[in-house]
């Protein structure tokens, strides 16, 4: 397959990406306000970078949309349509689903996961969106796993982590019901004890009080 010798490479990240080849080193400056920086590389350098790094396979660098399919196939990257873009990651963080969060959990390389963490921090600092605490904790937990070189994650994603992260599962509902029943029982006992104390006091007052008898009058002297 004939491919143009000059390939436009895009950097959508807000950090500089350095891509060395056998002849030179390319430095793609950080994107600005979502606008990617770019450089034009000969296909031979694209092949070299691909054989020595995961830059194209993980989405660290991209090609122009109209060239993607042709270039990826030539590089033998056949699952290129599943490569996570920064927009994909932001959408997962802001609108979590089980499928989306599983893609985050399945990331095994540090560079890609640093993109996730960088975008998470960016969203948090923007104060424009509310991030789920469960999603933040999930990203932090997966990061700790990768630091311990745990490739296959041990994190289990549940429904409450995804579409409605603020919902309460059935176990929590049962626990709350049990706590509420216990509180109601305690309140009933307290009220009963208070009523018993009032009644006992009334009985004590009744027993201790002595009726005042009217003094007996003197016997009449009249005849």
C-alpha positions in Angstrom: 0.0 0.0 0.0 1.3 3.4 -1.0 1.3 5.9 1.8 2.3 9.5 1.6 5.9 10.0 2.8 4.9 13.0 4.9 2.6 12.1 7.8 1.1 14.7 10.1 1.4 13.7 13.7 -0.8 15.4 16.3 -0.3 15.9 20.1 -3.5 16.5 22.0 -1.9 16.4 25.4 -1.1 19.3 27.6 2.5 18.2 27.9 5.4 18.0 25.5 5.9 14.6 23.8 9.4 13.7 22.7 9.7 11.0 19.9 13.3 10.0 19.1 14.2 8.2 15.8 17.4 6.9 14.4 18.2 10.2 12.7 16.6 12.9 14.8 14.3 13.6 17.8 10.9 15.2 17.4 9.5 17.4 20.1 5.8 18.1 19.9 4.8 21.0 22.1 1.8 20.8 24.5 -1.7 21.4 23.1 -3.3 24.7 23.8 -7.0 24.9 24.8 -7.7 21.6 23.2 -6.0 22.6 19.9 -3.3 20.0 19.1 0.2 20.8 18.1 1.6 19.0 15.1 4.7 18.0 13.2 5.2 16.3 9.8 7.2 13.1 9.8 8.4 10.8 7.0 6.8 7.4 7.2 10.1 5.7 7.9 10.3 7.7 11.2 6.7 6.8 12.0 7.7 3.1 11.6 10.7 3.6 13.8 8.8 5.3 16.6 6.1 2.6 16.4 8.7 -0.2 16.7 10.4 1.4 19.7 7.4 2.7 21.7 3.6 2.5 22.3 3.0 6.1 21.3 0.7 5.3 18.4 -0.8 2.2 19.9 -1.9 3.8 23.2 -3.1 7.2 21.8 -0.2 9.3 23.1 0.1 10.6 19.5 -2.5 10.6 16.7 -2.8 11.0 13.0 -5.2 13.1 11.0 -8.6 11.4 10.9 -8.6 11.0 7.1 -5.2 9.2 7.3 -5.8 7.1 10.4 -7.2 3.9 8.9 -4.6 3.6 6.2 -1.6 4.3 8.5 -2.7 2.1 11.4 -3.2 -0.8 9.1 0.2 -0.3 7.6 1.6 -0.3 11.1 -0.4 -3.4 11.9 -2.3 -1.7 14.6 -5.6 -3.4 13.9 -7.6 -2.4 17.0 -6.9 1.3 16.4 -10.6 2.2 16.6 -10.5 1.2 20.3 -7.6 3.5 21.2 -8.7 6.0 23.9 -8.5 9.6 22.9 -8.4 12.4 25.5 -12.0 13.1 24.7 -13.0 9.5 25.3 -11.3 9.6 28.7 -12.9 12.8 29.7 -16.3 11.5 28.8 -15.8 8.3 30.8 -14.7 10.4 33.9 -17.7 12.8 33.6 -20.3 10.2 32.5 -19.2 6.9 34.0 -20.6 3.6 32.8 -19.5 0.1 33.7 -18.1 -0.4 30.1 -16.3 2.9 30.2 -14.8 2.5 33.7 -13.6 -1.0 32.7 -11.6 0.5 29.9 -9.8 2.7 32.5 -9.2 -0.3 34.7 -7.9 -2.4 31.8 -5.1 0.1 31.1 -1.7 -1.6 31.8 0.9 1.0 30.8 2.0 3.9 33.0 2.1 6.5 30.2 -1.6 6.0 29.2 -2.7 6.0 32.8 -0.8 9.2 33.5 -3.0 10.7 30.7 -6.0 9.6 32.7 -4.7 11.1 35.9 -3.7 14.3 34.2 -7.2 14.7 32.7 -8.8 13.9 36.1 -6.8 16.6 37.7 -7.6 19.1 34.9 -11.3 18.5 35.3 -11.1 18.8 39.1 -9.2 22.1 38.9 -11.5 23.6 36.4 -14.4 23.6 38.9 -16.8 23.4 36.0 -17.9 19.8 36.5 -18.8 17.6 39.5 -16.7 14.4 39.5 -18.0 11.3 41.3 -16.0 10.5 44.4 -16.3 6.9 43.5 -14.7 7.5 40.1 -11.9 9.5 41.7 -11.2 6.7 44.2 -11.3 4.1 41.4 -8.6 6.0 39.4 -6.5 6.4 42.6 -6.8 2.7 43.4 -5.9 1.6 39.9 -2.9 4.0 40.0 -1.7 2.3 43.2 -2.0 -1.1 41.5 0.1 0.0 38.6 2.7 1.3 41.0 2.9 -2.2 42.5 3.2 -3.6 39.0 -0.2 -5.3 39.1 -1.1 -5.7 35.5 -4.5 -7.4 35.8 -6.6 -5.2 38.1 -8.3 -6.7 41.2 -10.8 -3.8 41.2 -14.4 -4.9 40.7 -16.7 -2.3 39.2 -20.3 -2.3 40.5 -23.3 -0.6 39.1 -23.2 2.1 41.7 -19.7 3.1 40.5 -21.1 3.9 37.1 -24.4 5.3 35.8 -25.7 6.5 39.1 -22.7 6.7 41.4 -24.7 8.3 44.3 -27.2 5.4 44.6 -27.1 3.1 47.5 -27.0 -0.7 47.0 -29.3 -3.2 48.6 -26.9 -4.1 51.3 -26.6 -0.5 52.4 -30.4 -0.2 52.3 -30.8 -3.2 54.6 -28.2 -1.8 56.9 -30.0 1.5 57.1 -33.3 -0.2 57.7 -31.7 -2.2 60.6 -30.2 0.9 62.1 -33.6 2.7 61.9 -35.4 -0.2 63.5 -32.9 -0.3 66.3 -33.2 3.5 66.8 -37.0 3.2 66.9 -36.8 0.4 69.5 -34.5 2.5 71.7 -36.8 5.5 71.4 -39.8 3.4 72.4 -37.9 2.1 75.4 -36.8 5.6 76.5 -40.4 6.8 76.2 -41.7 3.8 78.1 -39.1 4.4 80.9 -40.0 8.1 81.1 -43.7 7.3 81.4 -43.0 4.6 84.0 -41.0 7.1 86.0 -43.9 9.6 86.0 -46.4 7.0 87.1 -44.1 5.7 89.9 -43.7 9.3 91.1 -47.4 9.8 91.2 -48.0 6.6 93.1 -45.3 7.6 95.6 -46.8 11.0 96.2 -50.2 9.3 96.7 -48.8 6.9 99.3 -46.9 9.5 101.2 -49.7 12.0 101.5 -51.9 11.7 104.7 -55.4 13.0 104.5 -56.1 15.7 107.0 -58.9 14.7 109.5 -61.2 17.3 110.8 -60.8 17.7 114.6 -63.6 16.0 116.5 -66.0 18.5 118.1 -66.7 18.6 121.9 -69.7 16.7 123.0 -72.8 18.8 123.2 -73.8 19.9 126.8 -77.3 20.7 125.8 -80.1 18.7 127.3 
